[in-house]
Amino acid sequence: MTCAVGVALMMSTAGMPNVANAEICFADTACDSRGFVCKSTLDQALVEKKDSYSALLAECNGIIDNYNSLAEAYEDVAATAQGVQAVSEALSREKQLHAATANRAEQLQQELQQWQLCFDLSETKAQMTACLDG
């Protein structure tokens, strides 16, 4: 049902305007001194609001999907960062171990050179022992 333009209002016994009998009021508060709501106008408003709601719902779902994708990407990046951190720490430990090993190898090389010198300069076992002890 559509409302006719310029519907004549009838006056009630209390002097308040009433909608013509052919029109539909939806609640006691729908028809008051300011006018009335036509069913076709209400139906149109509901369709528009439903369309607006559907558009907002789709937008919100898109935002949620985007958030979830970003959250997954963040988790992947965080896991990769933790892996990189673990590798970095392992490399640091290996570097320290390498430095300690290189230092010990240099010490042993120096001792070996000292022994070689003592061996080359000594003619007897006693001389060699005295050289190594001194």
Number of C-alpha atoms within 10 A of each C-alpha: 11 10 14 9 6 6 11 11 13 13 12 10 8 6 9 12 17 18 19 12 9 9 17 16 16 13 9 7 9 14 16 14 11 8 12 17 17 18 16 12 13 12 13 12 12 12 12 12 12 12 12 12 12 12 12 12 12 12 12 12 12 12 12 12 12 12 12 12 12 12 12 12 12 12 12 12 12 12 12 12 12 12 12 12 12 12 12 12 12 12 12 12 12 12 12 12 12 12 12 12 12 12 12 12 12 12 12 12 12 12 13 12 12 14 16 14 14 17 17 10 12 15 10 10 10 10 14 19 14 12 16 15 7 6
